[in-house]
Amino acid sequence: MNTINATACANLKLNRGRNLLTGIAIMLTAFLIFSITTLGSGVIRFQFHAANQLYPTYHIMYRDVPEQTAAELARSADIEKLGLRQDTAQIRQEDTICRLIYLDETGRELGRIDLENGSFPVEKNEIAVSRGMLQAFSISGSADIGDEITLPVQPIEAHGLGFEQEYTFTICGILPTPEAEEDNRLYSALVSEPFVRELLPASERLYRVMVRFSNARSYTTDAIIQKGENIAEAFSIPKGNISENSPYLLANYIDPTFYSAIAVVLIIVVLAGIITIYSIYYVSTMYKVQEYGKLKALGATSKQVRSIVFREGMLTALLAIPVGLLTGTGASYGAFSFFLNTFSSNDALGEALRAAFNSRELPLLQGWVYFFAAAVTLFTTAVSLRRPVRIASKISPVEAMRYDGPGCRTKAKQRKGYADISLFRLVRANLSRNRKRTMITLAALSVTGVLFLSVSTVLSCANPSEIAHDRILYDFELSIYSVSGDKMRPEFEWTSIQQDNPLDAALEEQVRSIPGVTKLIRQLSTDVLLTDVYDGDELWSTSISGVPKELADAMEKSVIQGKISYEELLDGDKIILNKKAYNWSPEWQIGSRISMLIEDGGRQIPKTFVVAAIAEPPVYLNFYAPFMVPSEVLEKLCVNNQTYHWSIQTEPGQLKAAEAQLRQMAQGNQFLRLRTFEEELAERAELSGFTSAICYLFLSILGGICIMNLINTMTNSVYVRRRELGMMQALGMSEKQLSRLFRLEGLFYTLGSLAFSTAFGSLFGYVFYVKAKDSGFLSIVSYHYPYTQTLVLFIAIAAIQLLMTWILARSFRKQSLINKIRFS
């Protein structure tokens, strides 16, 4: 071992306190880099693996493509494979639906369609069905290949479902029954091309065309989507008829979004590590000037001193990194298992993810991640050491011998003195000795605090209870179930239901008589056709919501542009726009005139409204309708009962009993559906809990890295001032005053970092909230300042500061006064 390495190793032992803090910071940095990379890549790889097992393999699907256009697409040089799908007919029985689908051979290949046994349909009367479908439609469970079944079929026409026709089929194949089909009561069966051509005329045959592009292996997901749009434009396919196979594309092609998100998080971790490790070495270097000067006096060159300091830091990193990787291995494995079993869905994708993990079919831990985490951590340490190493190498022997602590040299010609010395002035003098050290410590703590409060703001705004109440006003929502365009079941059309609406006065009386029901609010909704807006060749169909008098205040409060009262809307000539729902027609403004045909049973009522205001209403107020008017306006215009929703409130103790009776009412009428606040709340709480757990876990570990900086600064500050503090004790400073001195210094960092964190964290948090609300992220409803998280941040920093003060004061008291004064 040469002299430089021997000196570095000796310093490693000599500076145990500093190197322990540095090692912990490096260990946490390695831990975070390894865990984030492992979990991030693990989630992506496992989802990709499951997606490749479950999802179709086409890139893009074009909907409603005429037969001639499909043939032209097949001749395109940009398309490697093209499969055809025709949704031919539908079978409906109460709440159970089966779609009869035709797929050509390439379509079956791209759609990953396999049979349990038998063959695919070729003849006109052949059909491939699942046993789940046979049971759902009460067809003999013993039916097998070669048996005949008779089905009531409704052809799927361009404008809805046609009239029912009975067909007799011969079963030629048995399809598997996915769990999703059982859960949704939505099944599929395969029919032949001759059956399609007999049932549907050429003008009604609009295919779904599935395509794989040529030479797409090197493409990104965005590039494939762009290519699909370019081809659609060349063949006059509307952009709205393009559907990308997102799960498959994300599983097999580079998506910059995933990797850029992971990269941003890793950069934050690296920057936090650099700031902390740099600060620890920078502070300690300031106090070791004389030591480096002595090395120079003994003949060491600047390069050798630089090497000694650098190697000491890298040796610390080499000892700390394996610990970080080992703890990261255990934490990553445990965290992935926990999140997979706790938050992963119970659908086919979730089951495939758990199966791949539990069977070790796909390893979570990868060798390259260990090398990557170690390399990035070493790089972080090297960058952190760059400035302290440079400072150490530039120290001259003469300056080092005369050096008497950081901050002793000043540009001021005279030092300002005081007749009386107070603890506060002593604290200020110590902090101002090296303002750079003080600001670096504050910055390290504040960066974590700003990030913590920014994320906490978004998470506090994503309140599950508030989001659930935004959708369901009270405890229950009893609403109409309607289907548009079914010629065989025209009774499910809303215009038909409203002529004999089950939400009538008789049912309202029954509901109000349920024990515990305290309030019921009727909310209206009806369909409208916009006479000046077209969807292709058809008038644009949308809806208008009637707001009851009980919710007038909520409607007025939701207005963000203009000003209108509920009473002013009662004249029937003005309307409020929902900002989120009318974005497809941005030319509308306050004062615009909107002409429409209001659907009322079998008649259409022409009406022109003037836009009085633009609002961002809660969902329960308008149920995503683009327009709002008072309920009285709709009731005056329409003859039929336009009630679509009931919001029902009950006493807490009667909630379950009331729910049971309401469910019985809903199940007894095919036009009614019941949704509870508890169901909505459970879904929102699960999503919010998962997101919060990940974010706070990351922030707590990141905060641990930066807290090392506070510990180092306070420790070094006391350590190097032992003689100074010992002399003040000899002059009469009591142990109590000494403890207060330590507490005041720690309090400066606590209050300083909290002030910066609160100011900038609140600012950035509000900016993130605005962006999150506009984008619909986490369904955020309103702004909530994270008071609890701010208090937690303050308590955490204060507790660490108080603990450090107690430890330092206790350690300092154990040293004799003579040893303190003799310290050099």
BELRATA-V833614 format. One record per run of one state. SS is the DSSP state (H for helix, E for strand, - for the rest). FROM is the first residue (numbers start at 0). LEN is the number of residues. Records with the same first field share a line. If there is no record, write none. Layout:
SS->FROM-LEN / FROM-LEN
This chain:
-->0-2 / 14-1 / 54-5 / 74-4 / 93-2 / 103-1 / 110-4 / 118-7 / 136-11 / 157-2 / 175-3 / 184-1 / 191-1 / 199-2 / 204-1 / 213-6 / 234-4 / 244-1 / 252-1 / 254-1 / 286-2 / 297-4 / 342-5 / 358-8 / 393-3 / 402-20 / 433-1 / 461-2 / 471-4 / 480-5 / 486-3 / 492-1 / 500-4 / 512-4 / 535-2 / 547-1 / 557-1 / 562-3 / 569-4 / 578-4 / 585-7 / 600-2 / 615-3 / 622-4 / 637-5 / 650-1 / 667-4 / 719-2 / 730-4 / 775-1 / 779-7 / 813-3 / 822-2
H->2-12 / 15-39 / 66-8 / 104-6 / 130-6 / 178-6 / 192-7 / 201-3 / 220-14 / 238-3 / 245-7 / 255-31 / 288-9 / 301-41 / 347-11 / 366-27 / 396-6 / 422-11 / 434-27 / 463-8 / 489-3 / 493-7 / 504-8 / 548-9 / 565-4 / 582-3 / 618-4 / 630-7 / 651-16 / 676-43 / 721-9 / 734-41 / 776-3 / 786-27 / 816-6
E->59-7 / 78-15 / 95-8 / 114-4 / 125-5 / 147-10 / 159-16 / 185-6 / 205-8 / 219-1 / 241-3 / 253-1 / 475-5 / 485-1 / 516-19 / 537-10 / 558-4 / 573-5 / 592-8 / 602-13 / 626-4 / 642-8 / 671-5
